[in-house]
Amino acid sequence: MEKLRHKIDTEVKPMLRTHGGDVELLDITNDGRAVVRLNLTGNDCDFDYPEVTRKVEVVLKEDPRINGIVAAIVAYTPKVVSI
């Protein structure tokens, strides 16, 4: 699990943190699901939510033990636009 945490820390977290977000690998279940906490509540909420979740999935599924992703906590604050 440490190798996966390292991949998340080096390939996904930097992108999220530039916008105030974060991701953490919490566990890998016995049936091969990666449990993650995904936080997209940064001040700069220019996140493309599907792109972020795809990136997390791609990085985690590089490990052959992983056959699915479970988001333990997904916090998402949509961007507010003045009109």
C-alpha positions as CSV (number, residue, x, y, z in Angstrom):
1,M,0.0,0.0,0.0
2,E,3.0,2.3,0.5
3,K,3.8,2.2,-3.2
4,L,0.3,3.3,-4.0
5,R,0.4,6.1,-1.4
6,H,3.6,7.3,-2.9
7,K,2.1,7.4,-6.4
8,I,-0.9,9.4,-5.1
9,D,1.5,11.7,-3.3
10,T,3.6,12.4,-6.3
11,E,1.1,12.1,-9.2
12,V,-2.2,13.4,-7.9
13,K,-1.8,15.4,-4.8
14,P,0.4,18.1,-6.4
15,M,-2.4,18.8,-8.9
16,L,-5.1,19.0,-6.3
17,R,-3.1,21.0,-3.8
18,T,-2.6,23.8,-6.3
19,H,-6.3,24.3,-6.0
20,G,-6.6,23.6,-2.2
21,G,-7.8,20.0,-2.6
22,D,-6.4,16.8,-1.3
23,V,-6.6,13.0,-1.8
24,E,-5.6,10.2,0.6
25,L,-5.5,6.5,0.2
26,L,-7.2,5.1,3.3
27,D,-7.3,1.3,2.7
28,I,-7.3,-1.5,0.2
29,T,-10.1,-4.0,0.9
30,N,-9.8,-7.8,0.7
31,D,-11.7,-7.7,-2.6
32,G,-9.3,-5.2,-4.2
33,R,-11.1,-1.9,-3.8
34,A,-9.0,1.2,-3.0
35,V,-10.8,3.4,-0.4
36,V,-9.9,7.0,-0.8
37,R,-10.8,10.3,0.7
38,L,-11.1,13.0,-1.9
39,N,-11.4,16.6,-0.9
40,L,-12.3,19.2,-3.6
41,T,-13.2,22.1,-1.3
42,G,-10.3,24.5,-2.0
43,N,-10.7,28.2,-2.5
44,D,-10.0,27.9,-6.2
45,C,-12.7,25.4,-7.2
46,D,-11.8,25.2,-10.8
47,F,-11.7,21.4,-10.5
48,D,-12.9,19.3,-13.3
49,Y,-14.4,16.6,-11.0
50,P,-14.6,13.8,-13.6
51,E,-11.0,14.5,-14.7
52,V,-9.7,14.4,-11.1
53,T,-11.6,11.1,-10.3
54,R,-10.3,9.6,-13.5
55,K,-6.7,10.6,-12.6
56,V,-7.1,8.9,-9.2
57,E,-8.5,5.8,-10.8
58,V,-5.8,5.6,-13.5
59,V,-3.0,5.9,-10.9
60,L,-4.5,3.3,-8.5
61,K,-5.5,0.8,-11.2
62,E,-1.8,0.6,-12.3
63,D,-1.6,-1.7,-9.4
64,P,-2.9,-5.1,-10.5
65,R,-4.5,-5.7,-7.0
66,I,-6.9,-2.9,-7.5
67,N,-10.2,-3.6,-9.3
68,G,-12.3,-0.7,-8.1
69,I,-12.3,2.6,-6.2
70,V,-14.5,3.6,-3.3
71,A,-14.6,7.3,-2.4
72,A,-14.9,7.3,1.4
73,I,-15.5,11.0,1.6
74,V,-16.1,13.3,-1.3
75,A,-16.3,16.9,-0.4
76,Y,-17.0,19.1,-3.4
77,T,-17.7,22.9,-3.4
78,P,-18.8,24.1,-6.9
79,K,-17.4,27.3,-8.2
80,V,-19.5,30.3,-7.6
81,V,-19.6,32.7,-10.6
82,S,-20.8,36.3,-10.4
83,I,-23.2,37.3,-13.1
